[in-house]
Amino acid sequence: MSDLLNIKNLSVDFNTPHGVVRAVNNVSFDVPMGKTIGLVGESGSGKSVTSLAVMGLIPNPPGEISEGQILFEGKDLVTMPEAQMRKIRGNDIAMIFQEPMTSLNPVFKVGSQIAEVLMLHMGMNPKQAWEKSVDLLNQVGIPNPKASAHKYPHEMSGGQKQRVMIAMAIACEPKLLICDEPTTALDVTIQKQVIDLMFDLQDKYNMGMLFITHDLGVIADIADDVVVMYRSNLVEKNTTKKIFTHASHPYTKGLIACRPALDKNPTRLLTVSDFMDENEKELIVPPERMKKVDKVYKFNEEENPILLEVKDLHVHFPLKGGILGRTVDHFKAVNGVSFKLRKGMTLGLVGESGCGKTTLGRAILRLIEPTAGEVIYNGANITNLDKKQMRAMRSKMQIIFQDPYSSLNPRMTIKDILLEPMDLHNIGANKKEKIEKAKWLMEKVGLNADQLSRYPHEFSGGQRQRICIARALAVSPDFIICDESVSALDVSVQAQVLNLLLDLQEEFGLTYIFISHDLSVVNFISDEVAVMNKGEFVELDKANEVYLRPKQQYTQNLLSAIPKGIPKELLAEQNS
């Protein structure tokens, strides 16, 4: 089988005010025709920079390819003139970017954006290009493609926008398709649909595919070979089967181990730092830490009384229509939800985007006002409290939002961010006492007290999420809603944050509602799991019961869509 792409000794440098930073260091691997190569590693490892180098999209300045070759069908893309590269880019080599909302032009209809590619590379006239655009939208499974072609990006869901990006990428039937984290922000069901779609198209056009992700669970399901990058270096490459059964580098072993499993769970997840130190020296993980055990659901009536009870909660949003913009109907985001949650326990809340998970969480805290129903917290009906009473109640009820960067004020230091809730709720006798608590909080979430003078942009994503957790703890709450609080993190950082949440729960007796579309993560951290669809609970039971013996078809569909994390060859051997 001939290689479509050969990357040889590739190095990419960026000039910064602090000197030259090497983003990719002496990397070599091949992508054969008709095969899928998985390129994995955490944020900052150099994955995306490698793909941008192949596309000829490294911004120069400040970046430049300092060494190496990128051979596409034997031609070196590094030395190729831009005019010639422009003919190959989008035509022979196409790319699906990670975030479709920022990759699609918000002021043009999606059909026009696909048609532009066809007119530029295929020489079609506007009518032909539009008809082909509608056909491509149909191929990628967009409902009612003729009407959808006239939509703007903001009128489509996340999964639909990603399908538009795929349609645009395959418009010219490329020989090489580069997929840069194309499913990271998608629900498991949409993720499975998108991956299945890409492989159908790969079979149809015999494309080579470079699939970039930090999720080895996805890679196990789809890749023929795996390339692992860490801190700009290629640390391991092999067949997918050998990577998962006989990984040689400790970083690879850590990535595989830190992903939660669905069948059995350890009390704490392993992380990359358990397998190697900062100098990449391998560490031996104690056998007892590698052992996975069944989770036991138990509680004590005295130690774990009911802390939160939600009774027939409804949240309806008005739908406007007509010339006068009157309310013509209501969208039932939460439609009659009821449950009880015991102190010190965790309720996992799962479901696809738009099912009402986040709305329910915010309605419980009255960040969104419920339309009907009751929220009983520690014996008090908080739906009847006025604003002043509710503000006082929020010292006991906190929320950790999905995006740590947008939920932290970029103009405030970490010290001010942690002191602000203490000031609002009159916690601490004086400023010195508050600063001491802020230092204690930083250390409690695994950061250093001397970092209090820094600003949010000076921290990594995982560190910012720890700061959000510290801020929530600043008022000594009993109950915290974690709203997709680990979904944007690398798998190893995600494991660290999940372990931290469990440690804090154990130490302070915290009660959590953990909202996520990642069922593996919810299974790991939760005592009970509620499955939500179209504003209603379709299943609520102990975590093990929901995952091992799901009763509803919707739950079964969600579970079947989760990447198994087992290479195709091993699955075939198990089933034979």
C-alpha positions as a printed NumPy array, in Angstrom:
array([[  0.   ,   0.   ,   0.   ],
       [  1.474,   3.328,  -1.065],
       [  1.934,   6.202,   1.342],
       [ -0.07 ,   9.296,   0.547],
       [  1.732,  11.544,   3.015],
       [  5.273,  11.287,   4.382],
       [  6.313,  13.641,   7.181],
       [ 10.082,  13.499,   7.622],
       [ 12.005,  15.115,  10.505],
       [  9.535,  17.999,  10.729],
       [ 10.334,  20.882,  13.109],
       [  8.244,  24.031,  13.528],
       [  9.45 ,  27.088,  15.48 ],
       [  7.616,  30.193,  16.688],
       [  9.359,  33.467,  17.462],
       [  8.004,  34.982,  20.682],
       [  9.027,  37.955,  22.864],
       [ 10.653,  35.401,  25.166],
       [ 12.652,  33.688,  22.436],
       [ 12.138,  30.854,  19.966],
       [  9.617,  28.162,  20.979],
       [  9.778,  24.799,  19.238],
       [  6.208,  23.586,  18.752],
       [  7.076,  20.478,  16.714],
       [ 10.443,  18.773,  17.126],
       [ 11.841,  16.313,  14.566],
       [  8.571,  14.458,  13.923],
       [  8.288,  11.689,  11.301],
       [  5.33 ,   9.487,  10.328],
       [  3.363,   8.368,   7.245],
       [ -0.312,   8.313,   6.218],
       [ -1.119,   5.509,   3.731],
       [ -3.92 ,   5.778,   1.177],
       [ -7.242,   4.479,   2.522],
       [ -5.972,   4.175,   6.102],
       [ -6.58 ,   6.175,   9.289],
       [ -3.696,   7.4  ,  11.415],
       [ -4.568,   8.611,  14.914],
       [ -2.477,  11.533,  16.162],
       [ -2.932,  11.822,  19.938],
       [ -1.597,  13.945,  22.768],
       [ -2.752,  16.621,  25.159],
       [ -3.067,  20.355,  24.496],
       [  0.28 ,  21.889,  23.6  ],
       [  1.791,  18.627,  22.356],
       [  2.095,  19.902,  18.778],
       [ -0.732,  17.932,  17.1  ],
       [ -2.586,  20.843,  15.541],
       [  0.624,  22.636,  14.537],
       [  1.689,  19.488,  12.676],
       [ -1.619,  19.441,  10.78 ],
       [ -1.389,  23.168,   9.974],
       [  2.117,  22.588,   8.623],
       [  0.73 ,  19.951,   6.249],
       [ -1.938,  22.42 ,   5.079],
       [  0.625,  25.201,   4.642],
       [ -1.236,  27.337,   7.182],
       [  1.535,  28.083,   9.686],
       [  1.41 ,  31.895,  10.129],
       [  4.759,  33.314,   9.036],
       [  5.741,  35.363,  10.979],
       [  5.869,  34.322,  13.797],
       [  5.985,  30.634,  12.833],
       [  8.16 ,  28.796,  10.349],
       [  9.006,  25.253,   9.323],
       [ 12.665,  25.214,  10.314],
       [ 13.513,  21.641,   9.309],
       [ 12.167,  18.606,   7.501],
       [  9.979,  17.622,   4.588],
       [  6.244,  17.084,   4.054],
       [  5.877,  14.857,   0.998],
       [  2.429,  14.56 ,  -0.547],
       [  2.444,  12.046,  -3.383],
       [  6.189,  12.572,  -3.517],
       [  6.039,  16.389,  -3.776],
       [  7.502,  18.483,  -0.946],
       [  4.812,  20.837,   0.348],
       [  7.37 ,  22.797,   2.394],
       [  9.157,  24.181,  -0.687],
       [  6.05 ,  24.394,  -2.87 ],
       [  5.076,  27.936,  -4.059],
       [  1.912,  29.307,  -2.425],
       [  0.055,  29.52 ,  -5.754],
       [  0.585,  25.8  ,  -6.321],
       [ -0.176,  24.973,  -2.663],
       [ -3.482,  26.822,  -2.951],
       [ -4.572,  24.391,  -5.695],
       [ -3.785,  21.383,  -3.481],
       [ -5.293,  22.833,  -0.279],
       [ -9.011,  22.091,  -0.24 ],
       [ -8.786,  20.064,  -3.425],
       [ -6.396,  17.176,  -2.715],
       [ -5.901,  17.849,   1.029],
       [ -8.875,  18.983,   3.108],
       [ -9.231,  19.733,   6.807],
       [-12.079,  19.625,   9.314],
       [-11.33 ,  22.109,  12.075],
       [-12.144,  21.62 ,  15.749],
       [-14.656,  24.416,  16.256],
       [-17.159,  24.74 ,  13.388],
       [-18.706,  27.955,  14.71 ],
       [-15.433,  29.854,  14.362],
       [-14.526,  28.088,  11.096],
       [-17.77 ,  28.904,   9.286],
       [-18.441,  32.47 ,   8.159],
       [-21.429,  33.728,  10.203],
       [-22.654,  36.158,   7.497],
       [-22.97 ,  33.632,   4.65 ],
       [-25.448,  30.791,   4.172],
       [-23.898,  27.35 ,   4.585],
       [-24.826,  26.387,   1.026],
       [-22.931,  29.398,  -0.316],
       [-19.854,  28.505,   1.715],
       [-19.761,  24.979,   0.269],
       [-20.47 ,  26.321,  -3.225],
       [-17.485,  28.681,  -2.956],
       [-15.14 ,  25.684,  -2.578],
       [-16.657,  23.99 ,  -5.626],
       [-16.413,  27.095,  -7.812],
       [-12.831,  27.764,  -6.739],
       [-11.437,  24.243,  -7.135],
       [-13.822,  22.454,  -9.507],
       [-14.616,  25.322, -11.887],
       [-18.389,  24.948, -11.447],
       [-20.769,  27.776, -12.239],
       [-22.925,  29.127,  -9.356],
       [-25.97 ,  27.001, -10.262],
       [-23.969,  23.772, -10.504],
       [-22.125,  24.554,  -7.29 ],
       [-25.365,  25.228,  -5.395],
       [-26.957,  21.967,  -6.591],
       [-23.81 ,  20.052,  -5.619],
       [-23.834,  21.775,  -2.193],
       [-27.379,  20.542,  -1.55 ],
       [-26.323,  17.034,  -2.626],
       [-23.334,  17.13 ,  -0.243],
       [-25.549,  18.248,   2.651],
       [-27.778,  15.281,   1.859],
       [-24.732,  12.951,   1.835],
       [-23.664,  14.065,   5.307],
       [-27.139,  13.515,   6.724],
       [-28.413,  17.089,   7.122],
       [-32.238,  16.962,   7.342],
       [-34.111,  18.735,   4.54 ],
       [-30.905,  19.719,   2.684],
       [-32.595,  22.124,   0.225],
       [-33.927,  24.267,   3.065],
       [-30.827,  23.787,   5.246],
       [-28.558,  25.135,   2.49 ],
       [-30.244,  28.527,   3.013],
       [-29.528,  28.547,   6.761],
       [-26.823,  30.568,   8.478],
       [-24.413,  28.751,  10.843],
       [-26.092,  30.087,  13.997],
       [-29.371,  28.473,  12.912],
       [-27.87 ,  24.975,  13.105],
       [-26.944,  22.728,  16.033],
       [-23.345,  21.866,  16.87 ],
       [-23.618,  18.455,  15.233],
       [-25.156,  19.935,  12.092],
       [-22.432,  22.598,  11.831],
       [-19.802,  19.867,  12.092],
       [-21.549,  17.995,   9.272],
       [-21.434,  21.161,   7.152],
       [-17.679,  21.313,   7.784],
       [-17.389,  17.688,   6.632],
       [-19.448,  18.433,   3.515],
       [-17.135,  21.334,   2.718],
       [-14.045,  19.181,   3.308],
       [-15.181,  16.331,   1.028],
       [-16.655,  18.604,  -1.665],
       [-13.666,  18.074,  -3.973],
       [-13.229,  14.409,  -3.057],
       [ -9.808,  14.935,  -1.409],
       [ -7.151,  12.236,  -1.249],
       [ -6.182,  13.219,   2.307],
       [ -8.6  ,  14.342,   5.035],
       [ -7.211,  15.911,   8.219],
       [ -9.657,  15.867,  11.146],
       [ -8.577,  18.146,  14.012],
       [-10.595,  17.184,  17.122],
       [-13.793,  17.034,  15.021],
       [-15.903,  15.333,  17.719],
       [-14.561,  16.782,  20.996],
       [-17.569,  19.001,  21.777],
       [-20.238,  16.632,  20.453],
       [-22.634,  14.327,  22.301],
       [-21.746,  10.637,  22.144],
       [-24.609,   9.85 ,  19.757],
       [-23.707,  12.717,  17.41 ],
       [-20.017,  11.795,  17.754],
       [-20.79 ,   8.23 ,  16.623],
       [-22.852,   9.504,  13.69 ],
       [-20.079,  11.886,  12.585],
       [-17.375,   9.199,  12.868],
       [-19.503,   6.64 ,  11.004],
       [-20.143,   9.241,   8.314],
       [-16.44 ,   9.998,   7.871],
       [-15.619,   6.323,   7.501],
       [-18.375,   5.794,   4.96 ],
       [-16.875,   8.658,   2.97 ],
       [-13.366,   7.234,   3.433],
       [-14.5  ,   3.92 ,   1.965],
       [-16.262,   5.696,  -0.883],
       [-13.31 ,   7.895,  -1.884],
       [-10.413,   5.728,  -0.546],
       [ -9.125,   8.726,   1.406],
       [ -6.162,   8.698,   3.731],
       [ -7.207,  10.176,   7.092],
       [ -5.206,  11.879,   9.821],
       [ -7.46 ,  11.954,  12.901],
       [ -6.262,  14.275,  15.689],
       [ -7.643,  13.939,  19.22 ],
       [ -6.672,  13.694,  22.892],
       [ -9.208,  10.906,  23.463],
       [ -7.666,   7.456,  23.101],
       [-11.117,   5.908,  23.497],
       [-12.112,   7.351,  20.121],
       [ -8.759,   6.436,  18.558],
       [ -9.126,   2.769,  19.608],
       [-12.398,   2.552,  17.672],
       [-11.211,   4.135,  14.436],
       [ -7.428,   4.187,  13.84 ],
       [ -5.227,   1.657,  12.039],
       [ -2.029,   3.132,  13.508],
       [ -1.395,   5.606,  16.325],
       [  1.178,   8.39 ,  16.666],
       [  1.613,   9.803,  20.196],
       [  3.003,  13.323,  20.739],
       [  4.139,  14.893,  24.014],
       [  5.657,  18.368,  24.464],
       [  6.333,  18.761,  20.708],
       [  8.031,  15.352,  20.397],
       [  6.831,  12.1  ,  18.875],
       [  7.227,   9.642,  21.751],
       [  5.627,   6.527,  20.286],
       [  4.088,   5.167,  17.074],
       [  2.722,   1.707,  16.366],
       [ -0.371,  -0.203,  15.32 ],
       [ -3.442,   0.58 ,  17.406],
       [ -3.517,  -2.942,  18.81 ],
       [  0.102,  -2.792,  20.005],
       [ -0.344,   0.712,  21.468],
       [ -3.226,  -0.511,  23.626],
       [ -1.718,  -3.858,  24.593],
       [  2.032,  -3.123,  24.768],
       [  2.537,   0.637,  25.051],
       [  6.224,   1.377,  25.612],
       [  6.287,   5.05 ,  26.648],
       [  4.992,   5.976,  30.135],
       [  3.062,   8.933,  28.69 ],
       [  1.076,   6.596,  26.433],
       [  0.423,   4.254,  29.365],
       [ -0.862,   7.215,  31.383],
       [ -3.197,   8.381,  28.61 ],
       [ -4.701,   4.903,  28.315],
       [ -5.111,   4.478,  32.09 ],
       [ -6.692,   7.846,  32.905],
       [ -9.83 ,   7.269,  30.848],
       [-12.763,   6.047,  33.031],
       [-14.088,   2.594,  32.134],
       [-17.79 ,   1.791,  31.974],
       [-17.766,  -1.7  ,  33.44 ],
       [-15.649,  -1.288,  36.586],
       [-14.258,   1.769,  38.316],
       [-11.341,   2.467,  40.653],
       [-11.924,   4.747,  43.629],
       [ -9.57 ,   7.262,  41.976],
       [ -8.384,   7.601,  38.388],
       [ -4.753,   7.223,  37.398],
       [ -3.108,  10.163,  35.611],
       [ -0.03 ,  10.65 ,  33.438],
       [  1.892,  11.877,  36.509],
       [  1.414,   8.426,  38.064],
       [  3.385,   6.874,  35.213],
       [  6.228,   9.374,  34.775],
       [  7.84 ,  12.364,  36.435],
       [  8.479,  15.792,  34.883],
       [ 11.723,  14.506,  33.344],
       [  9.782,  11.739,  31.544],
       [ 11.344,   9.103,  33.776],
       [  9.031,   6.113,  34.144],
       [  7.414,   5.492,  37.524],
       [  6.076,   2.152,  38.708],
       [  2.385,   2.298,  39.623],
       [  1.575,   0.152,  42.702],
       [ -0.514,  -2.906,  41.721],
       [ -3.283,  -1.985,  44.177],
       [ -3.807,   1.315,  42.317],
       [ -4.181,  -0.51 ,  39.007],
       [ -6.948,  -2.698,  40.406],
       [-10.489,  -1.785,  39.394],
       [-13.366,  -2.564,  41.733],
       [-17.144,  -2.509,  41.606],
       [-18.675,   0.643,  43.041],
       [-20.807,   0.046,  46.123],
       [-23.828,   2.292,  46.57 ],
       [-24.544,   2.763,  50.238],
       [-25.692,   5.497,  52.582],
       [-26.551,   6.069,  56.232],
       [-29.915,   7.638,  57.073],
       [-28.334,   9.828,  59.779],
       [-25.107,  10.764,  57.972],
       [-26.775,  11.107,  54.559],
       [-30.186,  12.748,  55.065],
       [-32.05 ,  14.125,  52.067],
       [-30.487,  17.534,  51.31 ],
       [-32.263,  18.429,  48.059],
       [-35.716,  17.512,  46.825],
       [-37.063,  18.681,  43.484],
       [-40.815,  18.319,  43.011],
       [-42.474,  18.473,  39.566],
       [-40.175,  21.228,  38.31 ],
       [-41.062,  22.988,  35.054],
       [-39.114,  25.6  ,  33.087],
       [-40.889,  26.923,  29.999],
       [-39.55 ,  29.538,  27.584],
       [-41.965,  31.626,  25.476],
       [-41.859,  31.23 ,  21.694],
       [-42.634,  34.469,  19.879],
       [-44.39 ,  34.704,  16.538],
       [-46.45 ,  36.907,  14.28 ],
       [-45.954,  40.528,  13.265],
       [-46.378,  41.789,  16.835],
       [-43.998,  39.232,  18.324],
       [-46.564,  37.82 ,  20.715],
       [-46.108,  34.576,  22.617],
       [-47.596,  31.803,  20.479],
       [-46.324,  28.78 ,  22.387],
       [-43.81 ,  27.649,  25.008],
       [-40.676,  25.519,  24.754],
       [-40.681,  23.064,  27.667],
       [-36.969,  22.909,  28.542],
       [-37.701,  21.16 ,  31.855],
       [-40.996,  19.328,  31.993],
       [-42.052,  17.855,  35.342],
       [-38.763,  16.681,  36.876],
       [-38.742,  15.193,  40.385],
       [-35.939,  13.604,  42.419],
       [-34.264,  13.468,  45.843],
       [-30.543,  13.83 ,  46.575],
       [-28.884,  12.801,  49.84 ],
       [-26.131,  14.767,  51.577],
       [-22.616,  13.675,  50.583],
       [-23.84 ,  11.864,  47.459],
       [-23.493,  12.635,  43.731],
       [-26.281,  12.617,  41.163],
       [-24.998,  12.337,  37.605],
       [-27.159,  14.046,  35.004],
       [-26.663,  12.874,  31.416],
       [-28.328,  13.416,  28.08 ],
       [-27.759,  14.961,  24.69 ],
       [-27.377,  18.685,  24.047],
       [-30.703,  20.471,  24.381],
       [-32.247,  17.86 ,  26.708],
       [-32.546,  20.388,  29.562],
       [-29.625,  19.388,  31.827],
       [-28.095,  22.844,  32.217],
       [-31.503,  24.55 ,  32.468],
       [-32.472,  22.17 ,  35.294],
       [-29.222,  22.886,  37.157],
       [-29.681,  26.634,  36.879],
       [-33.355,  26.445,  37.829],
       [-32.423,  24.578,  41.037],
       [-30.182,  27.517,  41.974],
       [-32.779,  29.989,  40.658],
       [-30.323,  31.437,  38.177],
       [-33.297,  30.734,  35.899],
       [-36.722,  31.154,  37.487],
       [-38.818,  27.938,  37.418],
       [-42.234,  28.146,  35.767],
       [-43.747,  25.72 ,  38.283],
       [-42.735,  23.19 ,  40.895],
       [-40.732,  23.268,  44.124],
       [-37.075,  23.052,  45.092],
       [-36.691,  21.996,  48.738],
       [-33.167,  22.554,  50.034],
       [-32.377,  21.381,  53.555],
       [-36.075,  21.577,  54.44 ],
       [-36.661,  25.079,  52.99 ],
       [-38.661,  25.759,  49.821],
       [-36.238,  28.083,  48.023],
       [-38.7  ,  28.845,  45.202],
       [-40.539,  31.084,  47.692],
       [-37.478,  33.081,  48.829],
       [-37.026,  36.723,  47.835],
       [-33.789,  37.982,  46.233],
       [-32.121,  38.892,  49.521],
       [-32.943,  35.532,  51.096],
       [-31.835,  33.703,  47.959],
       [-28.506,  35.558,  47.917],
       [-27.85 ,  34.374,  51.461],
       [-28.859,  30.822,  50.494],
       [-26.306,  30.798,  47.663],
       [-23.477,  30.645,  50.176],
       [-24.583,  27.029,  50.616],
       [-25.308,  26.341,  46.929],
       [-22.649,  26.923,  44.272],
       [-22.03 ,  26.122,  40.594],
       [-18.891,  25.345,  38.577],
       [-19.43 ,  26.362,  34.962],
       [-18.278,  24.534,  31.833],
       [-15.781,  27.081,  30.502],
       [-13.348,  28.185,  33.217],
       [-11.894,  30.983,  31.1  ],
       [-15.169,  32.797,  30.382],
       [-16.381,  32.347,  33.985],
       [-13.308,  34.09 ,  35.454],
       [-12.929,  37.875,  35.158],
       [ -9.773,  38.407,  33.047],
       [ -9.119,  41.774,  34.732],
       [ -9.071,  40.4  ,  38.264],
       [ -6.203,  38.62 ,  39.976],
       [ -6.85 ,  35.189,  41.443],
       [ -6.696,  36.747,  44.92 ],
       [ -9.511,  39.181,  44.038],
       [-11.515,  36.382,  42.4  ],
       [-11.352,  34.277,  45.582],
       [-11.93 ,  37.2  ,  47.957],
       [-14.989,  38.537,  46.086],
       [-17.452,  35.818,  47.265],
       [-16.057,  36.083,  50.803],
       [-16.745,  39.834,  50.768],
       [-20.28 ,  39.332,  49.397],
       [-21.182,  36.791,  52.079],
       [-19.235,  38.408,  54.957],
       [-16.886,  35.461,  55.416],
       [-13.732,  36.207,  57.394],
       [-13.234,  38.749,  60.187],
       [-10.789,  40.903,  58.214],
       [ -8.829,  41.025,  54.961],
       [ -5.841,  39.191,  56.419],
       [ -8.052,  36.279,  57.437],
       [ -9.636,  36.207,  53.979],
       [ -6.227,  36.16 ,  52.268],
       [ -5.152,  33.304,  54.504],
       [ -8.264,  31.375,  53.452],
       [ -7.508,  32.16 ,  49.794],
       [ -4.   ,  30.703,  50.229],
       [ -5.475,  27.632,  51.901],
       [ -7.979,  27.205,  49.05 ],
       [ -5.218,  27.389,  46.428],
       [ -3.264,  24.651,  48.161],
       [ -6.425,  22.597,  48.696],
       [ -7.086,  22.472,  44.925],
       [ -3.467,  21.642,  44.108],
       [ -2.13 ,  25.114,  43.234],
       [  0.478,  27.302,  44.94 ],
       [ -0.425,  30.187,  47.251],
       [  2.224,  32.374,  45.591],
       [  0.127,  32.284,  42.383],
       [ -2.597,  34.489,  43.894],
       [ -1.203,  37.624,  42.234],
       [ -1.54 ,  36.133,  38.74 ],
       [ -4.365,  36.632,  36.242],
       [ -6.518,  33.861,  34.678],
       [ -4.721,  33.968,  31.306],
       [ -1.484,  32.935,  33.044],
       [ -2.903,  29.49 ,  33.878],
       [ -3.651,  26.389,  31.811],
       [ -7.229,  25.17 ,  31.27 ],
       [ -6.946,  22.58 ,  34.021],
       [ -5.499,  25.116,  36.459],
       [ -8.291,  27.589,  35.661],
       [-10.86 ,  24.91 ,  36.401],
       [ -9.166,  24.322,  39.77 ],
       [ -9.459,  28.072,  40.459],
       [-13.199,  27.87 ,  39.675],
       [-13.474,  25.02 ,  42.181],
       [-11.556,  27.079,  44.775],
       [-13.924,  30.013,  44.186],
       [-16.948,  27.757,  44.71 ],
       [-15.399,  26.462,  47.96 ],
       [-14.636,  29.996,  49.2  ],
       [-18.092,  30.314,  50.795],
       [-17.978,  26.812,  52.364],
       [-20.97 ,  25.395,  50.438],
       [-22.71 ,  22.104,  51.116],
       [-23.971,  21.605,  47.563],
       [-22.248,  22.201,  44.19 ],
       [-23.562,  21.808,  40.652],
       [-20.762,  20.863,  38.237],
       [-22.034,  21.878,  34.786],
       [-19.873,  20.14 ,  32.143],
       [-16.937,  21.175,  34.332],
       [-14.411,  18.726,  32.822],
       [-15.663,  18.357,  29.234],
       [-13.161,  20.835,  27.751],
       [-10.126,  19.356,  29.523],
       [ -7.501,  16.903,  28.308],
       [ -8.095,  13.373,  29.581],
       [ -5.216,  13.428,  32.081],
       [ -6.166,  16.866,  33.452],
       [ -9.785,  15.696,  33.512],
       [ -8.754,  12.728,  35.657],
       [ -6.9  ,  15.048,  38.066],
       [ -9.958,  17.324,  38.437],
       [-12.32 ,  14.362,  38.945],
       [-10.023,  12.968,  41.645],
       [ -9.923,  16.416,  43.265],
       [-13.736,  16.656,  43.319],
       [-13.954,  13.253,  45.013],
       [-11.249,  14.165,  47.548],
       [-13.092,  17.396,  48.419],
       [-16.391,  15.536,  48.709],
       [-14.814,  13.061,  51.095],
       [-13.16 ,  15.769,  53.2  ],
       [-16.032,  18.279,  53.408],
       [-19.101,  16.065,  52.895],
       [-20.054,  17.917,  49.7  ],
       [-23.118,  17.013,  47.662],
       [-22.86 ,  17.208,  43.86 ],
       [-25.046,  17.283,  40.81 ],
       [-22.63 ,  16.39 ,  38.012],
       [-23.88 ,  17.39 ,  34.552],
       [-22.133,  15.94 ,  31.51 ],
       [-22.685,  14.364,  28.104],
       [-19.741,  12.022,  28.791],
       [-21.346,   8.904,  30.246],
       [-18.032,   7.284,  31.224],
       [-17.113,  10.26 ,  33.407],
       [-20.585,  10.399,  34.979],
       [-20.458,   6.694,  35.772],
       [-17.108,   7.126,  37.53 ],
       [-18.077,  10.011,  39.795],
       [-21.775,   9.36 ,  40.481],
       [-23.73 ,   7.351,  43.026],
       [-26.973,   7.726,  41.101],
       [-27.534,   8.631,  37.458],
       [-30.49 ,  10.401,  35.868],
       [-30.886,  10.172,  32.1  ],
       [-32.65 ,  13.174,  30.615],
       [-34.39 ,  13.569,  27.259],
       [-36.601,  16.404,  26.014],
       [-36.898,  17.986,  29.446],
       [-37.86 ,  14.813,  31.308],
       [-36.118,  12.075,  33.286],
       [-36.403,   8.836,  31.312],
       [-34.375,   6.806,  33.81 ],
       [-33.118,   7.336,  37.377],
       [-31.291,   4.636,  39.313],
       [-28.009,   3.633,  40.933],
       [-25.074,   4.274,  38.597],
       [-24.26 ,   0.579,  38.17 ],
       [-27.886,  -0.283,  37.406],
       [-28.176,   2.381,  34.718],
       [-24.947,   1.354,  33.016],
       [-25.113,  -2.418,  33.374],
       [-28.882,  -2.924,  33.108],
       [-30.464,   0.077,  31.338],
       [-34.236,  -0.182,  31.161],
       [-35.1  ,   2.447,  28.545],
       [-34.277,   2.306,  24.832],
       [-32.969,   5.901,  24.911],
       [-30.429,   4.97 ,  27.613],
       [-29.426,   1.868,  25.665],
       [-28.832,   4.008,  22.561],
       [-26.649,   6.428,  24.536],
       [-24.57 ,   3.604,  25.998],
       [-24.123,   1.852,  22.643],
       [-22.714,   5.084,  21.168],
       [-19.874,   5.364,  23.712],
       [-16.447,   4.534,  22.235],
       [-15.448,   1.148,  23.646],
       [-11.769,   2.057,  23.882],
       [-10.827,  -1.374,  22.515],
       [ -8.987,  -1.667,  19.172],
       [-10.932,  -3.228,  16.308],
       [ -8.555,  -6.208,  16.092],
       [ -9.022,  -7.037,  19.792],
       [-12.816,  -6.767,  19.495],
       [-12.741,  -9.146,  16.535],
       [-10.611, -11.615,  18.533],
       [-12.993, -11.388,  21.522],
       [-16.043, -11.992,  19.332],
       [-14.523, -14.885,  17.389]])
